[in-house]
Amino acid sequence: MGQQAAELAAGDRFAFGENWARFLTRLDGARIAQAEHSLAARLGPDHLAGKTFLDIGSGSGLFSLAARRLGARVHSFDYDPSSVGCARELKNRYRPGDAEWTIQQGSVLDAAYLRSLGQFDIVYSWGVLHHTGDMWKALENAATLVAPGGFLFIAIYNDQGNTSKRWKKVKILYNRLPRGFRFLVVVPSFLVLNYHHIIKDFLRLRPFRTLRNYGRDRGMSFWRDHIDWVGGYPFEVATPRQIFEFHKARGFSLSWLDTCGGALGCNEFVFQRSGPVSGDAEARQPKVAGH
């Protein structure tokens, strides 16, 4: 049994790939177009053409596909074999035989594997690195893969202090429950997270509008993202300031930022590598900011 399979069996890891496989059954042209738009909106519609694009933790493969359709040469990898299978399914479905989209199994924590890849114009790891079990090492490793002048796309869960600690306990419980009992975590979490939207939509005579419109900016699925949130473990968090200072010390400048306003969810960053990596060991440690 491999490490990933052993972690799943022990309840120490969420089955991300299995969740993505279910998402693929609902993937259509509209969702792919939304994913393309979300990439183009952050870099410009023509910026990906001819560039190299690394998708760390490629998940469903949706954003690898979007980048390829926008003209980038794409390399995708994921730790979860089922996620690798999802990306290969998408390639077979939409880009069969495409020599400029490669897909592999690999880990962002595996330094030897990363050295074999070289550097890329765009490194994309959206909502992934906080699920590795060693987020700061994963962030460090991802940064080294960005070519000079290149861009790093990351989304990292916001640190909400005690609230984040409570959600971590929920995620551990979900993964250690037998499958048939996980609804005991999923349903209450759905109500806690969405009751205010549901009530507002009914009062405005537009029932479930917020949930129906979910993910239109990135082509994602509400229910698959909800399961990912409830079960997504390992689970780490950071403040925007921590992420900013961590990358500033490594020669990156911030080119785009969208925070979740101190609430639940991810803070989203696009950094550009603008200088050499700092050799100051003290500067290379994340600084803990107040909440």
Secondary structure, 3 states (H helix, E strand, C coil): CCHHHHHHHCCCCCCHHHHHHHHHCCCCHHHHHHHHHHHHHHHCCCCCCCCEEEEECCCCCHHHHHHHHCCCEEEEEECCHHHHHHHHHHHHHHCCCCCCEEEEECCCCCHHHHHCCCCEEEEEEECCHHHCCCHHHHHHHHHHCEEEEEEEEEEEEECCCHHHHHHHHHHHHHHHCCHHHCHHHHHHHHHHHHHHHHHHHHHCCCCCHHHHCCCCCCCCCHHHHHHHHHHCCCCCCECHHHHHHHHHCCCEEEEEEECCCCCCCEEEEEEEECCCCCCCCCCCCCCCCCC
